[in-house]
Amino acid sequence: MRPRLSGDLRRANRVEVMRSFYGGRTLTRADVAGQLGVSVATAGTIIAELTAAGLLEETESTKSAGGRPASRLRMRASAPYLIGVDLAETYVVAEIFDQAMNRIGHFQTEVAPSDNDPESVVGHVVDCVEGVITALDGVGAADVAGVGVSLPGQVDREAGICLHAPNWGWHGVPFRALFQRRSPLPVLLDNPLKAITLAEMMFGDAGDHDDAVVVNLGTGVGLGVVAEGRLLRGRTNSAGEWGHTVLVADGLACHCGSRGCVEAYVGAAALLDLLSEVDPDSPLLVPGDQAGTVARLAEAVGRADPVAVATLERFARPLGMALGNAVNMLNPELLVIGGWVSRAFGEPLLAAVAPVVKEYSLAVPYDAVTIAASHIADDPVSLGMAVLAFETFVLP
């Protein structure tokens, strides 16, 4: 275990202080001290450093127990700006935020799943980054402190390399270097499981729970883990690859090269396959168009279309089984279901899957967990990546 140096500890404390202000919160020094478990004097010292750096500002005062007004603080909603990129198998979303994490711009492009050459994918990302900047009056690249890009695979954050993206067949792609050939902006990489979980911790329901699981349902699937109030990364940043745990021995082929993976049964492609099995001639199905088909399917579920309802019920079986495994293994207080597939269906997906989770969970951990849909309105992956960019490129 690497010893934590005093400089590491000081920076970790600054990160924790800033995180306490996300979501538009206004806090006193005593509030911050209580949340971090440090003295008011220590909290005051950290806050003074962050205020001097232009990251916090004083706002209204509030009465304290001693009668003397205590000033409240908040994050400064100003430049420099941060860009979070949600790079998925079928789309690229770039969103720009001020340093208080208010979203001020959005740019999106659709990408064919077969368009997965690394140079081409990087080009799409750079185009979206430039597009979201250009769309804002009075904002240029010089006003952007950095970019956080989420890649759908395993990432070496230090080296800036995509180690493995199974749906694209990538191995050892030097993504950061390819990006920096095309753009002068600083960039960092992570994967969507970490980004979406961080967003839920800072802006969603997971922040109120010490132990939580955040599920990402899309073309690929995975989950993020909050353990004792902290994001669990694992030794190689690979914690949460639940999508590539085996649900059915010798089952369906998965893009990762294995068989029977959770993703092979609950990824977006599997949902399209289920629809085709229920009704091969369904007008809801457009082969190759995952997002469009899922949107039509979700709309049809909302009007109780029997084919759509049957498809969702069949989809809920393997999903509930896999989530039951996660509940048994991780014993969370909260299970948040997010990702673009979940956002498309909303409450009907939750209603279909919850009884299956109960069926495949042990009684004690199931009774301790609350299952909820994500309530973050913005793209949580972009938001989480912007937070990481802020903490990497702006926070002293």
C-alpha positions, 0 to 999 in steps of 0.5 A: 500500500502506497503511503499517503503523503502530506501533500496528497492529504491536503489536496484530498481535503480540498477535493472533499471541501469542493465536493460538499458545495456541488449542486448549488449548496451554500454552506458555513465553515461549521457545516463543512467542518461537520461534513468532513469531520475536521475542526472549524479552524481546519475547514476555515483554512481550506476554505480560505485557500479555495476562496483565494483561488477564486473557486468559492465566494461568500454569500448571505450570512446566517445566525449562528448558535452564539448569535454572531452571523456566520457567513455562507459560501458557495462555488463561483459560477464563472470561467474557466469552463470544463467540458465533459464528453460522453463517448458511447458506441452510438453517439458522442455528447459534449457538454460545457460547464462553468466551474460551479458545474452549471451546464451552459452548452450541449453538442451531440452527434450520432455515430454508427457502431461500425465507425470505430476506427480510433482516428475516426472516433477521436475526430468525432470527439474533437469535432463535438468539443469544438462544436460545443465551444463555438456554439457559445458567444464570447467563449473560446478554447482559451476559456476552457481549462480542460476536457474529460472524456469517458470511454466505453471500456477499460482505461489507464488514466495515468497513461491516457490509454484505452486498454480494452473497449470490447464493443470496438475491439480496441486494445491499447489505443493511445487516445489522449495522444491522438486527441492532443494531435488534433486539439490543444486542450488538456484532456483526461480519460475515464470510463462511464461507470466511474463518471456516472457514479461520481455524478450520482454521488455529487448531484444525485441520490447516492450522495446521501448513502454510504453504500450504493450501486449505480447501474449504467444501461446502454449499448454496454452495461456496467455498474459503479460502486460507492463503498463507505462513501467513496467511489470504488475504483479497484487496483486497475480502475476496473471495478464495476465490470458487472456487464462482463460477469457470467449470467448464463454458463456457455450462453450467448456470445459477448463482444468481449470474447466470452459467453453468457455475459450480463451485457449479452442479455441486457445491453441495448442490442439484446433488447432489440433481439428480444423485440425481434423474437416477440414480433419479428415484423414489429414496426417498432424495430429498425435493425441497427438503430438502437437508440431509435428502436429503444425510444419507439419501444419505450413509447409503445410501453407507455401506451400498453402496446402488448408487443412492447410490454412483453418485450420489456417483461422478458428483458426484465428477467435477466436484468433483475437476476443480474441486479439480484447478484449485485445486491447479494454481493455488495449489500448496498443501501441504494441501487440507482438504475441509470444510462440511456436505456433506463432514461428512455423507459423510466418508471415502467422499467423499474416496475418490471425489474424490481420484483425480479430483483427481489426474487433473486436476492437474499432477503436480508440484503434485499430488505436493506436496499432501495431501488430507484431510477436516476433523477439527474436531468443532464447527461450524468456521464458528461457531468461526472467527466466535467467534475473530474476535469475540474478537479484535475485541471482547476483545483489547486 
